[in-house]
Amino acid sequence: MEAASTATGGVPRVFAVIRALSAVQAEGGRVTQLARAVGLTQGTTHRLLQSLVAEGMVEQDERSKLYRLSMDFFALAAKAGNPGDLRSLCRPVLLRLCASLGDSIFLLVRSGFDAVCLDRSEGPFPIRSFTGDIGGRVALGVGQGALAILAFLPEAEREEVIRFNLSRVREYGVFDEVYLRTEIERVRQLGYAGRNTGLLEGMAGVAVPICDREGRAVAALSVGTIADRLSADRMPTVVELLKREAAAIGPKINPFDATLRRPAQSLSGGSGERQINPVGMATSTQRD
């Protein structure tokens, strides 16, 4: 007797197959394997799979005959699970951190070989930052937020960015490949970027990566403040707050959010049209 047949109708059986497929998504599943997992006959399992294929929720590899959940399935789930974009998702977080810490908070998102300032919440202290206002961008690796994103990219992507950006970060005068790789390893070990490079005199910052469900850094939460406010005694508290918020954001990120692909285009109004010099710093000094 089929274990799942006691449930009312076929819907529970369909979802049993979907759950079984999710468990073997990486390698794919065969009818026999999936039938055993859900307690159905091979014939019933095959019919359910073919129905899901017809609806576009499951795909079958023509050569291996293995079944997997389709991209359409994940797109549908992502759209239902998180209708908001990254900026909307993070806006309450920026306001909460700004109120708790009394410092300026930035949301940076990766855009190719750069990091773009997607949003900010301004604290009471006048500061300067590498990205300047909302919409400003900087090369990945320069500044705490951009460095935190770079450090937690998958290795192959990280290496590609380092090769491309090395000449760009060298224009700041203090970077070379050994220094950059040392800083990246340091950030990976600590889980945050918080060293004051001295590039912005009197300024200090700390940032943590925001990682998606696959552990890939897609953005960063960053604190920007005057150097005196980020002492060694205060640093652990700031880092803990940032990490807690970033960890809560990660599982909520919509992997199909257009903001992650085209952050600059997601910004409306004049703030997204800032002029950037060759090394990525905003041309005017900003209070962020």
KALINNOR-V91747 format. One record per backbone hydrogen bond with DSSP energy under -0.5 kcal/mol. NH is the residue of the N-H (numbers start at 0). CO is the residue of the C=O. E is the energy in kcal/mol with one decimal. If there is no record, write none. Layout:
<<NH CO E> <NH CO E>>
This chain:
<<2 38 -1.5> <3 38 -0.6> <4 1 -1.3> <5 2 -0.5> <6 3 -1.2> <11 7 -0.5> <13 9 -2.2> <14 10 -2.3> <15 11 -1.7> <16 12 -2.0> <17 13 -2.2> <18 14 -2.5> <19 15 -2.0> <20 16 -2.5> <21 17 -2.2> <22 18 -1.2> <23 19 -0.6> <23 20 -1.1> <24 21 -0.8> <27 23 -3.3> <28 66 -2.1> <33 29 -2.7> <34 30 -2.8> <35 31 -1.9> <36 32 -1.7> <37 33 -1.8> <38 34 -1.4> <39 34 -1.7> <44 40 -2.4> <45 41 -2.6> <46 42 -2.1> <47 43 -2.3> <48 44 -2.4> <49 45 -2.5> <50 46 -1.9> <51 47 -2.0> <52 48 -2.3> <53 49 -2.2> <54 50 -1.3> <55 52 -1.4> <56 51 -2.1> <57 51 -1.1> <58 67 -2.9> <60 65 -2.5> <64 60 -1.8> <66 28 -2.8> <67 58 -2.3> <69 56 -2.2> <73 69 -1.5> <74 70 -2.5> <75 71 -2.3> <76 72 -2.4> <77 73 -2.7> <78 74 -2.3> <79 75 -2.1> <80 76 -2.5> <81 77 -1.9> <88 84 -2.4> <89 85 -2.3> <90 86 -1.5> <91 87 -0.6> <93 89 -2.4> <94 90 -2.0> <95 91 -2.3> <96 92 -2.8> <97 93 -2.4> <98 94 -2.1> <99 95 -2.2> <100 96 -2.9> <101 97 -2.2> <103 223 -1.3> <104 120 -2.4> <105 221 -3.0> <106 118 -2.8> <107 105 -0.6> <107 219 -2.4> <108 115 -2.4> <109 217 -2.3> <110 113 -2.8> <113 110 -1.9> <114 137 -2.8> <115 108 -2.9> <116 135 -2.8> <117 106 -2.6> <117 115 -0.9> <118 106 -1.4> <120 104 -2.5> <134 116 -2.9> <135 132 -2.2> <137 114 -2.0> <138 278 -0.7> <139 112 -2.4> <141 138 -2.1> <142 140 -0.6> <146 142 -2.1> <147 143 -2.5> <148 144 -1.8> <149 145 -2.0> <150 146 -2.6> <151 147 -1.0> <151 148 -0.6> <152 149 -1.5> <157 153 -2.8> <158 154 -2.6> <159 155 -1.8> <160 156 -2.4> <161 157 -2.5> <162 158 -2.3> <163 159 -2.1> <164 160 -3.1> <165 161 -1.6> <168 164 -2.7> <169 165 -1.6> <170 166 -0.5> <170 167 -0.9> <171 168 -1.6> <172 169 -2.0> <179 175 -2.7> <180 176 -2.6> <181 177 -2.3> <182 178 -2.5> <183 179 -2.3> <184 180 -2.3> <185 181 -2.1> <186 182 -2.5> <187 183 -2.3> <188 184 -2.0> <189 185 -2.3> <190 186 -2.9> <191 186 -0.5> <192 206 -2.8> <193 191 -0.5> <196 194 -0.8> <200 198 -0.7> <202 199 -2.2> <203 224 -2.7> <205 222 -1.5> <206 192 -2.5> <207 220 -2.2> <209 218 -3.0> <210 208 -0.6> <211 215 -2.4> <214 211 -2.1> <216 151 -1.5> <217 209 -2.5> <218 209 -1.4> <219 107 -2.4> <220 207 -2.2> <221 105 -2.4> <222 205 -3.0> <223 103 -2.4> <224 203 -2.6> <226 201 -2.7> <228 225 -1.9> <229 226 -1.6> <234 230 -2.0> <235 231 -0.6> <236 233 -0.6> <237 233 -1.9> <238 234 -2.8> <239 235 -2.3> <240 236 -2.0> <241 237 -2.3> <242 238 -2.9> <243 239 -2.2> <244 240 -2.0> <245 241 -2.7> <246 242 -2.5> <247 243 -1.3> <248 244 -1.7> <249 245 -2.2> <250 246 -0.7> <251 248 -1.8> <252 248 -0.6> <252 249 -1.5> <254 252 -0.7> <256 253 -2.1> <259 256 -1.4> <260 256 -0.5> <260 257 -0.8> <261 257 -3.0> <265 261 -1.1> <266 263 -1.1> <271 268 -1.2> <272 269 -1.9> <276 280 -1.9> <279 276 -2.5> <281 129 -1.3> <282 274 -1.6> <287 126 -1.2> <287 285 -1.0>>
